[in-house]
Amino acid sequence: MNFLGIFLGMIGPWQIGLIVLVVLLLFGGKKIPEMMRGLGGGIKEFKKASKDEDVDGDSKLEEKK
């Protein structure tokens, strides 16, 4: 068996429910949407920066030719 199969086999629906419950208790229902919004904004910025880097890298390659 591979590592991923073993790891995913150990997490069941009860464990996921327990994790969700603990997160709700720690952060509360109002804080979680704010955290997800911030996470989404961070992912957008990362994608934008990586896309800009690709464009800059391509133009630098063309200049060297």
N, C-alpha and C positions, 0 to 999 in steps of 0.2 A: 504494500500500500504506500501511496505517496503521502507526503506531509500534509498537503491541503485536504486530502480525503479524511485523514485522521482528525485534523483540527475541526473541519466542518461537521464531522460525525459526532463530535462531542457536544455541540451546541444544539439544543432542541428548543421546542416552542416554550417550554416552561422557563428555560434559562433566559431566553429573549424577553419574555414577559417580566421576569425578575429584574433584568437590566433596565428595561423601560420604567418600571416602577421606582427603582432606585434613582434614576435620572430625574424623574418627576418630583420625587421627594427632595432631592438635593437642590434643584434649580427652580422648581415651581413652574406652573403652566404658562405664566406670562413671560418668563425669561427665555424659554426655549425658542419661540418664533424669532426673537431678537437675535439669538445666537445663530440660528439657521440663516437668517438674512445676512448677518456678518460673514458667515462661512461662504455663502453664495457670492457675495461681493468680492471676497478674497479670491475665489476660484476664477471669477470673471477677470480680475486684474492680472492674475497669473497667466491666463490664456492670452490676454491682450499683450502682455509683455513678451510672452514667448512668440507670438505672431509677429510683433514688431522686430524682435531679434532675428527671426527668419528672414524678414524683408531686408533688414540691414545686412545680414550675412550674405544674401544673394547679391545685393548691389556691390558689396565689397569684392565678391568673387568676380563679378563682371568687370570691375575696375582693374583687377590684376591681369586680365587677359589681354 
